[in-house]
Amino acid sequence: GLIYMVIGLWGGFFGLSLSVLVRLNYLDPYFNLVSPEVYNYVVTGHGIIMIFFFLMPVLIGGFGNYLLPLLLGIPDLNLPRLNALSAWLLLPACVCLSFGLIGGVGV
């Protein structure tokens, strides 16, 4: 259960840094990332990191499977383990993002 919180903390910091890059691009019209394609990758990466590495591990894995049973004083196996969905979707999401980086400019 603690590893979910550690992964969530890392994902939160990394997602926050990508969010700061996006917001800097909004605030200053002269602050440009290398190209619009790189900006699209930053926005897409921000979404994937925040969903799969922050929200799912913390809220589903860390809270639902670790903290909630601890707070309620019930065994861990009473609640369904929903974090299997995030584990199955994490690898395809990273592969799709990698193919986008390898393939070059998209639409």
C-alpha positions in Angstrom: 0.0 0.0 0.0 2.8 2.4 0.7 4.3 1.9 -2.7 1.1 3.3 -4.2 1.6 6.5 -2.2 5.2 6.8 -3.3 4.3 6.3 -6.9 1.5 8.8 -6.5 3.8 11.4 -4.9 6.3 11.0 -7.8 3.5 11.3 -10.3 2.1 14.3 -8.6 5.4 16.2 -8.7 6.2 15.2 -12.3 2.7 16.1 -13.4 2.9 19.4 -11.6 6.1 20.2 -13.4 4.5 19.5 -16.8 1.5 21.6 -15.7 3.8 24.5 -14.9 5.3 24.2 -18.4 1.8 24.4 -19.9 0.8 27.3 -17.8 4.0 29.2 -18.6 3.2 28.8 -22.2 -0.2 30.4 -21.6 1.0 33.2 -19.5 3.9 34.5 -21.6 3.3 34.7 -25.4 7.1 34.8 -26.0 7.7 31.6 -24.0 7.5 28.9 -26.6 8.4 25.2 -26.2 10.4 24.0 -29.1 7.4 23.5 -31.4 3.7 22.9 -31.3 4.4 19.2 -31.5 6.5 19.2 -28.4 3.7 21.2 -26.7 1.2 18.5 -27.6 3.5 15.9 -26.2 3.8 17.8 -22.9 0.0 18.2 -22.7 -0.6 14.5 -23.5 2.2 13.4 -21.1 0.7 15.5 -18.4 -2.7 13.8 -18.8 -1.2 10.3 -18.8 1.1 10.9 -15.9 -1.6 12.5 -13.8 -4.2 9.8 -14.5 -2.1 6.7 -14.4 0.7 7.6 -12.0 -1.1 10.0 -9.7 -4.9 9.5 -9.5 -5.1 5.7 -10.0 -2.3 4.7 -7.6 -3.3 7.2 -4.8 -7.1 7.1 -5.0 -7.6 3.5 -6.0 -4.5 1.6 -4.8 -3.4 3.7 -1.9 -6.7 4.9 -0.5 -9.0 2.1 -1.5 -6.8 -0.9 -0.8 -4.5 0.5 1.9 -5.8 3.4 3.9 -9.6 2.8 3.8 -9.3 -0.8 5.3 -6.8 0.6 7.8 -9.2 3.4 8.9 -12.2 1.1 9.1 -10.4 -1.7 10.9 -11.4 -4.3 8.4 -9.2 -6.9 6.5 -7.7 -5.8 3.3 -9.5 -8.5 1.2 -13.0 -7.2 2.0 -12.8 -4.4 -0.6 -12.4 -5.2 -4.3 -9.0 -4.6 -5.8 -9.7 -2.0 -8.5 -6.1 -1.2 -9.1 -5.7 -4.1 -11.5 -7.3 -1.9 -14.2 -4.6 0.7 -13.8 -1.9 -2.0 -14.0 -3.4 -3.3 -17.2 -3.8 0.1 -18.9 -0.4 1.5 -17.8 1.8 -0.4 -20.2 -0.4 0.2 -23.3 -0.6 3.9 -22.5 3.2 4.1 -22.3 3.7 2.1 -25.5 1.2 4.4 -27.4 3.0 7.5 -26.1 6.4 6.0 -27.1 5.1 5.1 -30.6 4.0 8.7 -30.9 7.4 10.0 -30.0 9.2 7.6 -32.4 6.8 8.1 -35.3 7.5 11.8 -35.6 5.0 14.6 -36.3 1.3 13.6 -35.9 -2.0 15.3 -36.4 
